[in-house]
Amino acid sequence: MAQWNQLQQLETRYLEQLYHLYSDSFPMELRQFLAPWIESQDWAYAANKESHATLVFHNLLGEIDQQYSRFLQENNVLYQHNLRRIKQHLQSKYLEKPMEIARIVARCLWEEQRLLQTATTAQQGLVLTSSVLKIQPSNSFITFTLVTLGSKVQRFSVLQQIVTEMAGLLSAMDFVQKNLTDEELADWKRRQQIACIGGPPNICLDRLETWITSLAESQLQIRQQIKKLEELQQKVSYKGDPIIQHRPALEEKIVDLFRNLMKSAFVVERQPCMPMHPDRPLVIKTGVQFTTKVRLLVKFPELNYQLKIKVFLGFFFSSSRKFNILGTNTKVMNMEESNNGSLSAEFKHLVSSAITECRTIYFHLSKMYKNSRICSSQLYVNVFISVQTHSLPVVVISNICQMPNAWASILWYNMLTNHPKNVNFFTKPPVGTWDQVAEVLSWQFSSTTKRGLTIEQLTTLAEKLLGPCVNYSGCQITWAKFCKENMAGKGFSFWVWLDNIIDLVKKYILALWNEGYIMGFISKERERAILSPKPPGTFLLRFSESSKEGGITFTWVEKDINGKTQIQSVEPYTKQQLNSMSFAEIIMGYKIMDATNILVSPLVYLYPEIPKEEAFGKYCRPEAQPDTEFPDPGCGECVSRNIVFSIVLF
């Protein structure tokens, strides 16, 4: 079966990941229309050999023409329009850069294969999970009525069979539980990490909750039947009785399984986040409210309003300051607050408070033991459980001016480790590869806008971080290079510069960025190369490389009196200027004095050949100025923390 057809049969959670692989750079419609042909090409080879990439690209355009003819015969107007638009986009973007489209397609196909492999592995585990959950443990005990009848040999044989079946069932349950907690749940937690730093949205927990709840119910049934074995032992026993020999081990095993399942099932469904900064979770400011939500994936109605949650702020890295949680830091889990009826507790008014008290820093990891009673149907089982979970590491700041560095810490940590309490991480921060950093940088745009970064834009950023290089894949980047050290010839770091550009895009030029009108990150050499062949008046929009606070400028082509091509730029516009006038209005109204002392507009066509009025005219209506956020005076020390939750039963 073709790879694309296999992908269409995946569950929704995998299809959601598939959707995020595609963008305007390589539209999903094209992948759908030309699936067999695309899968038959060697894109990896084309990505490294320009002559082959050129051949494949022209063949791709030919395949598009053939598909267009088929749609024409079918009189499918919508598909005709979409395919024509896709072809025009590919020609304008990749005609001179066929290796770039080859790299994009090769990457998408590789990601598809990885997704299929993940889904296949998960399905194999779920087949076993389903089979175990369908087992009716009570069937083994139908023979109980035979135990008191017949000879001693018959009783021994029946009891031995029961014990053997029970042991086999517990082993199968152990395997299934490890699959659910060590693979499925661990995979969800990793995807939650990725979603926190701008990656693809995480999927909901409902399916996992169903599986874990079913497994917990089965375990309680097994526990009840082991109790029946104990009752049988009290009625009839003899030397060498298999119940006497094996029942204690069976009971210990099922209690351990249930206890561990309950511990794993207590998760942070929504990580800590300040409502005013939803795109930057895990950074909390002292004195400012933040929210978080926990959930128990064992959905027993008997536990509704029976589980008490208490929040502690535990120390993650060393500091000379102590932080407390203010507000309502205890709550009872219930099923009414959630739309899906899950057993959860949402904390909406937590506040971190700084106390200037020097003392030894420690983790708030105290376990609150209670005798937990869990009733299910007609089963009543006392289980001694202490359940605890924790959020991902959070960074506590005392001033909003610390947000950029705090967010950089969150990005670096969650990009490079899935260990929730890696205490020594920032003692000696590990290096990241350019491939990892590039993906995260693109997420910073795609998570808050409709457009991520293209390979060409990422290559420009790589050059600023690492210097000129033929191939940046696999190149290592240190934490200091990313966030601490100033860029060559600049008085600020790479991350400070980029973070201010992200803020500029979100607050002032979001619509233009979403339209794809801003080329943004482009080297001056590349800028000159693509503009020089263009007619006078062609211009492009790029971000300033010299403005620490974030700036955007435009560069255009003009001819001097001798007919020689010249490339001109304007001083970058910063947030201060854009507060007074929109960038679209600036472009539409920009004029210079020509040789005859007449005011003319040097901006005619947005690269490659979009008329200026068509691109920017619709954005020239007056708009309300966005609010700006002024930092508080002073800028304190960033302190990383973990939020720890304890669950107790009462």
C-alpha positions in Angstrom: 0.0 0.0 0.0 1.3 3.5 -0.9 2.6 5.5 2.0 0.1 8.3 1.6 -2.8 5.8 1.7 -1.5 4.3 4.9 -1.3 7.7 6.5 -5.0 8.4 5.7 -5.9 5.3 7.8 -4.2 6.5 11.0 -6.0 7.7 14.1 -6.9 11.3 14.5 -4.0 12.0 16.9 -1.5 11.0 14.3 -3.3 12.8 11.5 -3.1 16.0 13.6 0.7 15.5 13.6 0.6 14.9 9.8 -1.2 18.2 9.2 1.6 20.1 10.8 4.2 18.7 8.4 2.8 20.7 5.5 2.6 24.4 4.8 2.7 26.8 1.8 6.3 25.7 1.1 5.0 22.2 0.2 1.1 22.2 0.2 -0.7 19.1 1.4 -3.0 19.3 -1.7 0.0 18.7 -3.9 1.0 15.7 -1.8 -2.5 14.4 -2.2 -2.8 15.0 -5.9 0.6 13.5 -6.9 1.1 10.9 -4.1 2.3 7.9 -6.2 4.7 10.1 -8.3 6.1 11.9 -5.3 6.8 8.7 -3.5 8.6 7.2 -6.6 11.2 10.0 -6.7 14.6 10.0 -4.9 14.2 13.4 -3.2 17.1 12.8 -0.8 19.5 12.5 -3.7 18.0 15.5 -5.4 18.5 17.5 -2.2 22.3 17.1 -2.5 22.7 17.3 -6.3 21.6 20.4 -8.1 21.4 18.9 -11.6 19.1 16.1 -10.4 17.1 18.5 -8.3 16.5 20.7 -11.4 15.4 17.6 -13.4 13.0 16.5 -10.7 11.6 20.0 -10.3 10.7 20.3 -14.0 9.2 16.8 -13.9 7.1 18.0 -11.0 5.8 20.9 -12.9 5.0 18.5 -15.8 3.1 16.2 -13.4 1.1 19.2 -12.2 0.2 20.1 -15.8 -1.0 16.5 -16.4 -3.1 16.6 -13.2 -4.5 19.9 -14.1 -5.6 18.5 -17.5 -7.4 15.6 -15.6 -9.2 18.2 -13.4 -10.1 20.1 -16.5 -11.8 17.1 -18.1 -13.6 16.4 -14.8 -14.7 20.1 -14.8 -13.4 20.4 -11.2 -13.1 24.2 -10.9 -11.9 24.3 -7.3 -9.0 21.8 -7.9 -8.1 23.6 -11.1 -7.8 26.9 -9.2 -5.8 25.4 -6.3 -3.4 23.5 -8.6 -2.8 26.6 -10.8 -2.0 28.6 -7.6 0.3 26.0 -6.3 2.3 25.8 -9.6 2.7 29.6 -9.7 3.9 29.6 -6.1 6.4 26.8 -6.8 7.8 28.5 -9.9 8.2 31.8 -8.2 9.9 30.3 -5.2 11.9 27.3 -6.3 12.7 27.8 -10.0 16.1 29.1 -9.1 16.4 26.9 -6.0 15.3 23.4 -6.9 17.4 21.8 -4.2 15.4 23.6 -1.5 12.1 22.1 -2.6 13.8 18.7 -2.8 15.0 19.1 0.8 11.5 20.0 2.0 9.8 17.1 0.3 12.5 14.7 1.5 12.0 15.9 5.0 8.3 15.5 4.8 8.5 11.9 3.5 11.0 11.0 6.2 8.6 12.5 8.9 5.7 10.5 7.4 7.7 7.3 7.7 8.6 8.1 11.3 4.9 8.8 12.0 3.8 5.5 10.5 6.4 3.6 12.5 5.3 5.2 15.7 1.7 4.4 15.0 2.5 0.8 14.1 4.5 0.3 17.3 1.7 1.8 19.4 -1.0 -0.3 17.6 0.9 -3.5 18.4 0.9 -2.6 22.1 -2.7 -1.7 22.0 -3.7 -5.0 20.4 -2.3 -6.7 23.5 -3.9 -4.1 25.7 -7.3 -4.7 24.2 -7.0 -8.4 24.5 -6.0 -8.3 28.2 -8.7 -5.8 29.1 -11.3 -8.1 27.5 -10.3 -11.0 29.7 -12.9 -11.9 32.3 -10.8 -12.9 35.4 -13.8 -14.3 37.1 -14.0 -17.2 34.5 -11.1 -18.9 36.3 -13.2 -18.9 39.5 -16.1 -20.8 38.0 -14.2 -23.9 39.0 -14.3 -22.8 42.7 -17.4 -24.9 43.2 -15.4 -27.9 42.2 -12.7 -27.3 44.8 -14.5 -28.8 47.7 -15.6 -31.8 45.7 -13.6 -34.8 44.5 -10.3 -36.1 45.7 -7.3 -34.2 47.0 -5.6 -34.7 43.6 -8.5 -33.1 41.8 -8.5 -30.1 44.1 -4.7 -29.7 43.7 -5.0 -29.8 40.0 -7.8 -27.2 39.8 -6.1 -24.8 42.3 -2.7 -25.1 40.5 -4.5 -24.2 37.2 -6.1 -21.2 38.8 -2.8 -20.0 40.3 -1.0 -20.5 37.0 -3.7 -18.6 35.0 -3.6 -15.8 37.6 0.2 -15.4 37.4 0.0 -15.4 33.6 -2.7 -12.7 33.7 -0.7 -10.5 36.0 2.4 -10.8 33.8 0.3 -9.7 30.8 -1.1 -6.9 32.8 2.4 -5.8 33.8 3.4 -5.7 30.1 0.3 -3.7 29.1 0.8 -1.3 32.0 4.4 -0.6 31.0 3.3 0.0 27.4 0.7 2.5 28.6 2.8 4.3 31.2 6.3 4.0 29.8 5.4 4.5 26.1 2.0 6.0 25.5 1.9 8.3 28.5 5.6 9.2 28.2 5.0 10.0 24.5 2.1 12.3 25.5 4.3 14.0 28.1 7.0 14.6 25.5 4.5 16.0 23.0 3.2 18.3 25.8 6.8 19.5 26.3 7.0 20.3 22.5 3.7 22.0 22.5 4.8 24.2 25.4 7.6 25.6 23.3 5.5 26.3 20.3 5.5 22.8 18.6 2.4 21.0 17.2 -0.6 21.1 19.6 -0.7 18.1 22.0 -3.6 15.7 21.7 -6.2 15.2 24.5 -6.0 12.6 27.1 -9.4 11.0 26.7 -8.3 7.9 24.9 -5.5 7.2 27.4 -7.9 7.8 30.3 -10.2 5.1 28.8 -7.4 2.6 28.6 -6.0 3.3 32.0 -9.4 3.3 33.7 -10.2 -0.1 32.1 -6.9 -1.5 33.2 -7.4 -0.2 36.8 -10.9 -1.8 36.9 -9.5 -5.1 35.8 -6.8 -4.9 38.4 -9.4 -4.3 41.2 -11.3 -7.4 40.0 -8.2 -9.5 40.1 -7.5 -8.2 43.6 -11.0 -9.2 44.7 -10.5 -12.7 43.3 -7.2 -13.1 45.1 -9.1 -12.3 48.3 -11.4 -15.2 47.4 -8.4 -17.4 47.2 -7.6 -16.4 50.7 -11.1 -17.3 51.8 -10.8 -20.6 50.1 -7.5 -21.2 51.9 -9.2 -20.7 55.2 -11.8 -23.3 54.4 -9.6 -26.0 52.9 -5.8 -26.2 53.1 -3.2 -29.0 53.2 0.5 -29.5 52.8 1.8 -28.3 49.5 -1.4 -26.2 48.8 -0.6 -23.9 45.8 -2.7 -21.2 47.3 -0.6 -21.0 50.4 2.6 -21.0 48.3 1.6 -18.4 45.7 -1.2 -16.2 47.0 1.0 -13.7 48.9 3.2 -13.1 45.9 0.1 -12.7 43.6 -1.5 -10.2 46.0 1.8 -8.2 46.4 2.1 -8.1 42.6 -1.5 -6.8 41.9 -1.2 -4.2 44.7 2.1 -3.0 43.2 0.6 -2.8 39.7 -2.4 -0.8 41.0 -0.3 1.5 43.1 2.1 2.3 40.2 -0.8 2.8 37.8 -2.4 5.3 40.1 0.9 7.2 40.5 1.5 7.3 36.7 -2.2 8.3 36.1 -1.8 11.6 38.0 -0.7 14.1 35.4 -0.5 17.9 34.8 -2.9 18.3 32.0 -2.2 22.0 31.5 1.2 23.4 32.5 1.5 26.6 34.6 0.9 29.7 32.5 0.2 33.4 33.1 -3.1 34.3 31.4 -1.6 37.5 30.0 1.2 35.5 28.3 -0.5 32.4 26.9 2.1 31.8 24.3 4.9 31.6 26.9 3.9 29.0 29.5 6.2 27.9 32.3 7.3 31.4 33.0 5.7 33.0 36.0 6.2 36.4 37.6 6.1 37.1 41.3 2.8 38.8 42.3 1.1 37.8 39.1 -1.6 35.1 38.9 -1.0 32.0 36.9 -3.1 28.9 36.2 -2.6 25.2 35.9 -4.7 22.0 35.8 -4.1 18.5 37.0 -6.0 15.3 36.1 -6.3 11.7 37.3 -6.6 9.3 34.4 -8.4 6.7 36.5 -12.0 7.8 36.0 -13.8 6.2 39.0 -17.1 8.0 39.9 -16.5 6.9 43.5 -13.5 9.3 43.6 -15.5 12.4 42.7 -14.9 15.0 45.4 -12.8 12.5 47.3 -9.3 13.5 46.3 -7.6 16.6 47.7 -4.8 18.4 45.8 -2.2 20.6 47.4 0.3 22.7 45.4 3.9 23.3 46.6 6.5 25.3 44.8 9.6 23.1 45.0 13.1 24.4 44.2 14.7 23.3 41.0 18.0 25.2 41.0 19.9 26.8 43.8 18.9 30.3 44.9 19.3 32.6 47.9 15.6 33.3 47.9 12.5 31.4 49.0 9.3 31.4 47.1 5.8 30.5 48.3 2.5 29.9 46.6 -0.2 32.3 47.6 -3.9 32.1 46.8 -6.0 28.9 47.0 -3.3 26.2 46.8 -5.6 23.3 47.8 -8.5 22.0 45.9 -10.7 18.9 45.6 -10.8 17.0 42.3 -14.2 16.7 40.7 -15.9 15.7 37.4 -18.1 18.8 37.1 -15.5 21.4 36.1 -14.3 19.6 33.0 -16.3 19.5 29.8 -15.5 15.8 29.3 -16.3 14.8 32.8 -12.7 14.0 33.7 -11.5 13.8 37.3 -9.5 17.0 37.5 -8.7 20.2 39.4 -8.0 23.5 37.9 -6.1 26.2 39.8 -6.9 29.6 38.4 -5.6 32.0 41.0 -2.1 30.9 42.1 0.5 33.5 42.8 4.2 33.2 43.4 5.5 35.4 46.2 9.1 36.3 46.9 10.3 36.3 50.5 13.7 37.9 51.1 15.0 35.2 53.4 18.3 33.5 53.1 18.2 29.8 53.8 19.1 26.4 52.4 17.0 25.7 49.3 15.2 22.3 49.3 12.6 20.5 47.3 9.0 20.3 48.6 8.7 16.6 48.0 7.0 15.6 51.3 4.7 12.6 50.7 1.3 12.7 52.5 0.4 9.1 53.2 -3.3 8.3 53.7 -5.3 5.1 53.8 -6.9 5.3 50.3 -10.2 3.6 49.9 -11.4 2.9 46.4 -14.8 1.4 45.8 -15.8 0.1 42.4 -19.2 -1.5 41.7 -19.4 -4.1 44.4 -15.7 -4.2 45.1 -14.2 -2.6 48.2 -10.4 -2.6 48.3 -8.1 -0.8 50.8 -4.9 0.3 49.0 -2.1 2.2 50.7 -1.1 4.9 48.1 0.8 8.1 48.0 0.4 9.9 44.7 2.4 12.9 43.5 3.2 14.6 40.3 4.9 17.8 39.2 4.9 20.3 36.4 7.7 20.9 33.9 10.3 23.2 35.3 9.1 26.8 35.5 11.2 29.9 35.6 10.2 32.5 38.2 10.9 36.1 37.3 10.5 39.3 39.4 10.4 41.7 36.5 8.8 41.5 33.0 12.1 42.5 31.4 13.4 39.1 32.4 10.9 37.4 30.1 13.2 37.0 27.0 15.9 35.2 29.0 13.4 33.2 31.0 11.7 32.0 27.8 15.1 31.2 26.2 15.8 28.9 29.3 12.4 27.2 28.8 13.2 26.6 25.1 16.6 25.2 25.7 15.6 22.9 28.5 12.6 21.4 26.8 14.3 21.2 23.4 17.2 19.1 24.8 15.8 16.9 27.6 12.6 15.1 28.6 13.8 14.6 32.2 11.4 16.6 34.4 13.9 17.3 37.1 17.3 17.5 35.6 18.9 19.5 38.4 22.3 19.9 36.8 21.0 21.0 33.4 22.1 24.6 33.6 25.2 23.9 35.7 26.7 22.8 32.4 24.1 23.3 29.6 24.3 20.7 26.9 24.9 21.8 23.3 22.1 21.6 20.7 22.4 20.9 17.0 21.3 23.4 14.4 18.5 21.0 13.3 17.0 21.1 16.8 17.4 24.9 17.1 16.0 25.6 13.6 12.9 23.6 14.3 12.3 25.5 17.6 12.9 28.9 16.1 10.4 28.2 13.4 7.9 27.2 16.1 8.3 30.6 17.7 6.7 32.1 14.6 4.2 29.3 13.6 2.8 29.1 17.1 1.7 32.7 17.2 1.2 33.5 13.5 0.1 31.5 10.5 3.5 31.1 9.1 6.8 29.5 10.2 10.2 30.0 8.8 11.4 28.8 5.4 14.6 26.9 4.9 16.1 30.0 3.3 15.2 32.2 6.3 16.6 29.6 8.7 19.8 29.4 6.7 20.2 33.1 7.2 19.7 32.7 10.9 22.2 29.9 11.0 24.8 32.1 9.3 24.3 34.7 12.0 24.8 32.1 14.7 27.5 30.0 13.2 29.1 32.0 10.4 29.3 31.0 6.8 29.0 27.2 6.1 28.1 25.0 3.2 25.8 22.7 5.3 24.6 23.6 8.8 23.0 20.2 9.5 24.6 18.7 12.6 26.5 21.9 13.6 26.6 22.4 17.3 25.3 25.5 19.1 26.1 26.3 22.7 23.7 27.9 25.2 26.1 30.8 25.5 26.2 31.3 21.7 22.4 31.2 21.6 21.5 33.4 24.5 24.5 35.0 26.3 27.3 36.0 23.9 27.0 39.1 21.7 26.8 38.5 18.0 29.9 39.4 16.0 30.1 43.2 15.6 26.9 43.7 17.7 26.3 44.8 21.3 23.5 42.2 21.9 23.0 38.4 21.7 21.3 36.5 19.0 18.3 35.6 21.1 17.7 39.2 22.3 17.6 40.3 18.7 15.4 37.5 17.5 12.9 37.8 20.4 12.4 41.5 19.7 11.7 40.7 16.1 9.1 38.1 17.1 7.5 40.7 19.3 7.6 43.2 16.4 5.8 40.7 14.1 3.1 39.8 16.7 2.3 43.4 17.6 2.8 45.5 14.5 3.1 43.5 11.2 1.2 40.3 11.9 -1.1 40.5 8.9 1.8 41.2 6.4 3.8 38.3 7.9 0.8 36.0 7.6 0.4 37.0 3.9 4.0 36.0 3.2 4.9 39.6 2.1 7.8 39.8 4.5 11.0 38.1 3.4 12.4 38.9 6.8 15.6 37.1 7.2 17.9 37.4 4.2 21.6 38.1 3.8 22.6 41.3 2.0 24.4 39.2 -0.6 21.3 37.2 -1.3 19.2 40.4 -1.3 21.4 41.9 -4.0 21.4 38.8 -6.0 17.6 38.4 -6.3 16.9 42.1 -6.7 19.5 43.1 -9.3 17.8 41.3 -12.2 14.4 42.9 -11.4 13.0 46.1 -12.9 13.3 49.4 -11.0 10.8 49.8 -8.3 10.9 46.1 -7.2 11.4 45.9 -3.4 11.4 43.5 -0.5 10.8 43.7 3.2 13.4 42.4 5.6 14.3 42.7 9.3 17.0 45.0 10.4 20.3 43.3 11.5 21.5 46.3 13.5 18.4 47.1 15.6 18.5 45.5 19.1 14.9 46.4 19.7 13.6 44.9 16.5 13.2 46.8 13.2 12.0 46.3 9.7 13.1 48.0 6.5 12.6 47.8 2.8 15.2 47.5 0.0 14.5 48.4 -3.6 16.0 48.5 -7.1 16.6 51.8 -9.0 18.7 53.0 -11.9 21.1 55.9 -11.7 21.5 58.5 -14.4 23.9 56.2 -16.3 21.4 53.3 -16.2 23.4 51.4 -13.7 21.4 49.2 -11.3 21.6 50.3 -7.6 20.2 48.7 -4.5 18.8 51.2 -1.9 17.6 50.7 1.6 15.8 52.9 4.1 16.6 53.3 7.8 14.7 50.5 9.8 11.4 51.3 11.3 11.1 50.3 15.0 8.2 49.8 17.3 8.3 53.5 18.2 7.6 54.6 14.6 5.1 51.8 14.0 3.1 53.0 17.0 2.2 56.1 15.1 1.6 54.6 11.6 1.1 51.1 10.3 3.9 49.7 8.1 1.5 49.3 5.2 0.7 53.0 5.3 4.4 53.8 5.5 5.1 51.7 2.3 2.2 53.2 0.4 3.1 56.8 1.3 6.9 56.5 1.0 8.4 58.9 -1.5 11.8 60.3 -2.4 13.1 63.2 -4.4 14.2 62.2 -7.9 16.8 63.9 -10.1 14.2 66.5 -11.3 13.3 67.4 -7.7 9.9 65.7 -8.0 8.6 63.5 -5.2 8.1 59.9 -6.5 7.6 56.6 -4.9 10.5 54.2 -5.5 8.3 51.2 -4.4 6.3 49.7 -7.2 6.3 45.9 -7.1 6.7 43.8 -4.0 9.2 41.0 -4.9 8.8 39.1 -7.1 6.2 41.1 -9.0 3.1 41.9 -6.8 1.8 45.4 -7.4 2.2 47.5 -4.2 -1.4 48.6 -4.1 -2.6 45.0 -4.4 -0.4 43.9 -1.5 -0.8 46.8 1.0 -3.8 48.8 -0.1 -6.2 46.8 2.0 -4.2 47.4 5.2 -4.1 51.2 5.1 -7.2 51.9 7.1 -6.5 53.5 10.5 -6.0 50.9 13.2 -6.0 51.2 17.0 -2.5 51.3 18.4 -1.6 48.2 20.3 -0.8 48.5 23.9 2.8 48.3 24.8 4.1 46.7 27.9 6.6 48.8 29.9 9.0 46.9 32.1 9.0 47.5 35.8 12.1 49.3 37.2 14.9 46.9 38.0 15.6 43.5 36.7 16.1 40.7 39.3 17.6 37.3 39.1 15.8 34.5 37.2 15.1 31.5 39.4 14.0 28.1 37.9 11.5 26.1 39.9 9.3 23.0 39.7 5.7 23.1 40.7 4.9 19.9 42.7 1.4 18.6 43.3 0.4 16.1 46.0 -2.9 14.2 45.9 -4.3 12.9 49.1 -7.6 11.1 49.9 -9.8 12.0 52.8 
